Amino acid sequence: MEIVQGVHQIKLPLPAGALDHINAYLLEGSNGNLLIDTGFDTPEAFAALRDGLRFSGFGFKDITQIVVTHIHPDHYGLADKLKQMSGATVAFSDIEEKFLDSRYVKTDDLLKEVRHLFECNGVPEDDLPELTEVSLAVRQFVGMVSPDVKLKDGDKISIGSSELKVLLTPGHSPGHICLYEPKRKFFFSGDHILPDIFPHVGLHPQSGENPLGDFFNSLEALAKLEVNFIFPGHGSVFSGFKLRLSELFRHHEQRQLAIMRIIENDMKTAYQIATEIPWMPSGEAVSFEKLSVFDKRLAVMETLAHLKLLVIEDKAEKVTKENVDFYWAGG
């Protein structure tokens, strides 16, 4: 569907989880067309992309460039198949490329690191296998392809009549990028800024040392931009860019305060803290116990990201007892 002149949004179904679709965007250019993000490699997503292109008068051969905002499977999964069918170049950040092998091919070491992370942060023994391995199921929906073009912050992507600027926006993923089209002030946000939900920012072996701090720094840098419309990876196209930035800051500040209240009078593990916070995987508050196994995994990692930043800011203290980390904000 052409939502503004030369920009077509195609909704691709997701196989499971709180979100039901991801948005791919086809941008028309005078020397070829650019596809932003690809969806999972499932028959349903492939058919939706094929039909969406056809509805707008295009086919796979009309795609000359594919840009992936980050290598999470819902944004990257179909890139290999689409490259083979279209002959398009594939581009994503050089940072994301470093995680391909350990995330999707040789996963044993990564699984060990994740299990150790959960053990150190109070996840009960009975829950460790499920929370550690639940993400493995998505590997079947991903075709592996390396980037033909490795993108860096500030790079320009030409589609003939217009040019997109690459903006490195770590947080949700360490090599996440957004694309900015300065002529019309369009901002393609991937999972960095979403209209109705707050992007997951979690601490894990591939997140970087301080992912939430990185996320806030990214938002502060983006605040200088003039943006007319935001084209997100999930949800509807929207406006009110700076208002949404302030809402994201406020949400995380409120979450930070909630965590500090929980550990004000008692030392607790990240897992214990996560069980006391209401979570919103689809926009409505849900208790930890009612979350899916995958969302419980995300909740613990998101709690860890907040705790890491609280410790860095001297608002909380980490104490290790018998190889388990506890946090306290009563000092």
N, C-alpha and C positions, 0 to 999 in steps of 0.2 A: 504494500500500500504506500503510495507517495504521500508523505505527510507534509512536506514542504517541497518546493520545486527542486528536483534533482536528488532528493533524499527519500529512499524507500525503506520502510521498516517492515521486517519480516519476523513474526513471532514463531519461535521454535519450541515445541513441547519438551519438558523435562520428564525423565522417567519416574522420579520419586522426589519426595521432600516437600518442604513448606511452600516452595515457589513452583508455579506450574509452567513457566516459560522463560526463555531468554530472548532478548531482542538482538537480531542481526540487522545491520544497516548497509544498504547498497547505495553508494554515492556515485552519481553519474559524472563522468569527466569527458573532456574533449579528445583525450588520447587513451581512453580505456576507463573501466569502472572499478571502484574499490569496494571490497566487502569488509566490514568491521565485525569481527567475531563470527563463530561458526556453529555453535550448538554441539550437543553430544553426537557421537557417531551411532545413531540409532535409526532404524527404518522410518520411524515416525518423524524425527527431526529432518532427515534427508528429504522425505516427501514434502514436508512443510516448506522447506527451503526451495525445492524444485518448483512447487506450485506457486509460492510467493514471487519467485523470479518470473515465472511464466505470466502471472497476473499483471505484472508491471511491464511485460513485453521483453523480458530478457531470458537468457539461458545460461548454463554454466560457462560456456565458452566466452560469454561477454564479461566475465570477471577477469581482470588482468592483475589485480593486486589483492592480497588478503592480509589484513592487519589484525593481530590477536592482542587484545589488551592485557591478558595474562594467561598463564597456562593451566588454570583450573579447567576441569574437563568440560564444563558447560560452555566455555568460551573457545576452547581449543580442539575439542574432540574430533570434529569433522575436517580439520584443516588439511590433513594428509589426503583424504579422499577427494576433497575439492581441488587441491593442487593437481592431482593426477587427472581429473576430469576437465579442468579448465586450462591448465598450463600456467596458472597465475604464480607470481612470486609470493612467498609467505614471509611476513615480517613480524617480529616481536622483540622485546628488549633482550639485550645480551645477558642481563641479570637472570631473567626467567629461563633462558636456555641452559644455564648451569644446573637447574634442578630437574631437567627432563629425565635423565637416566635413573636417578635415585627415586624419583616419584613414580615412574611408570614401567621401568624395566627391572633393574636390580634393587628391589625394595627391602631386602632383609635388614640391611644396616639401618635404614630409616625406621623400620618397624621397631627395632631394638631401642633406638633413641626415643621414640614416642612412648614405648612401654616404660622405659626408665623415667621419663618425664612424669608420667602419670603415677608411677610408684612413689616418686619423691614428693608428690603433691597430694597424697592421701586418697587416691582412688582405691576403693576396696578391692581386695584380691579377686573376688568373684566377678567383678566388673571389668577387670583389666583386659582379658582377651577381646571382649566385644568392643570396648572403646578404642583399643589399639588397632584392631583389624577392620573396623566397619568401613573405612574408606577404600579398602581394596576392591570392593564390588564395582566401583566406577571404572576400573581399568579396562573392562571389556567394552566400554563406550568411547575409547580413545584410540585414534590412529596416530602413531608417532611420526613426526616430521620436524626436522631442524629448520631454523630460519634461513632463508636465502639472504635476507637483510636483517642485520642485528641493529636494533634501534637504540639510540641514546637520547637523553634529555636535550631538547633544542633542535633535534633533527627536523628536516622538512620533508613532507611527502607531497609530491605534485600529482594532481589529477587533471593536468592541462590548464583549464580555465581558473582553477583555484588551487590553494596550497593549504595543507594541514601542518600544524606545528605539534611535534611530539613533546608531551610533558610527563616526566617521570613522577609518579605519585605513589610512593610506597606506603604501606599500611595494610590494606587487605591482602596484598601480596607484595613481596619486596621489589619486584621488577614491574609492577603494574604501571601501565601508561594510560593517559587520556590524550585525546586529540582535540585541538582547537583550530577552528576555521575563522581567522580574524576578519575577513570581509563581511560575513554575515553574522559574526559573533556566535557561532554554533560551537557547542561543547559536547563531545562524545565521551561520556564519563565512565564506561565500563561498570565496574562494581564500586568505584570510589565514592560516588555520590548517587544515591537512589532517592526516588520521590517519597516513598511511603514507609520504608524500613531503613534501619541503620546498618551499614555494611559491617560484616563480621571482621573484626581485627583481633587475631589471636596470637599468643606466643607459642611457638613450637619449633622444632629443629630447623625448619626452613623459613622462619619468619624474620630473621634478623634479631638483634639483641633487644631492641626497644620498639616493637611495631606500632604501638599506640602513640608513642612520641613521634615516630616517623609520620604517622597519619595526620596528627595535628600540625606538624611542620608543613606537610603537603597542602593542607587546607589553608593555612596562613599564606602560603605562596600563591595559591589560586585566587585569593581574595582580591588581588590586584587586577584581575581580568574583568573586562566588560563582556557579559554573556547575555544573549537574548533568549536562547533556548538550550536546555540540557537534554541530551539524548542518552538515556541510561541503559544499562545492560538488562535491567528488570523494571517493569512498571511502565507508566506512560511518560511521554515527552512532557516536560514542564518548564516553567519559567520561575523567576524569583530566586536567582542563583545565590545572592548574598544572604537572603533570608534562610535558605536551606543550609548554608554553611553555618550560620549562627545556631540553627536548630541542632545540627550535628555536634557542635561544641557543647551546647547545653545538655544534650542527652548524655554525653560521656561525663560531664561534670556531675550530673545527678547520679549516674552509676557509681562514680568515684565516691561520692558522699555516702551512698547506700553501703558500699563495701566498708568504708571507714567506721560507720556506725556498728556494723556487724563485728568488727575486730577491735572495737574501742575498749571493751572490758575483758576480752578473752583472746588468747592466741588460737588461731584456727588454720587449717590447711586450705589450699585453693579449692579443693573438692568440697569441703564443708561450707565454704563461703558460697560457692556456686549453687548449692542446694537451697540456700536461703534467699536467692534473688529471683524475682519474676522475670521470665524471658519472653521475647516477642519474635519468634521465628517467622511469623507471617503477619505481624502488625498488632496482634492482640496478646495480652499478657497470659503466660502459661507457667505453671509451677514446674520446677525441675523434674519432678517425678513423672510428669505427663509428657515430657519431651521424648522424641525418638532417640534411639541410641546415637545416631549421627549428631543430632542437635545437642545431646548431652556432652559429646566430645567437644563440639564447638564452644559450648558454655564454659567448660573447664578451661579451655585455651584462652577464651576471651577474658575470663576472670584473672588468669595469669598475666595477661597483657596489662590489665589495670593495676595489678599488684606490683608488677615490674616498674611501672611509671611512678606509682606511689612511693616505692623504695628510693628510686632515683631522686624524687623531689623531697625526700626526707619527711614524708607524711606517714610512713609506715616502716616497720622494721621486720626483717626476715630472721628467724631463728631456726637452726637445724638441730633436730633431736632424733638420734637413732636413724639417720639418713632420710628423715622426712622433714620437709620445710613447713614452718608455721609462720603466720603473719600476725602482727599486732600493731595497733595504732593508738595505744593508750599512753605512750611516752610523752 
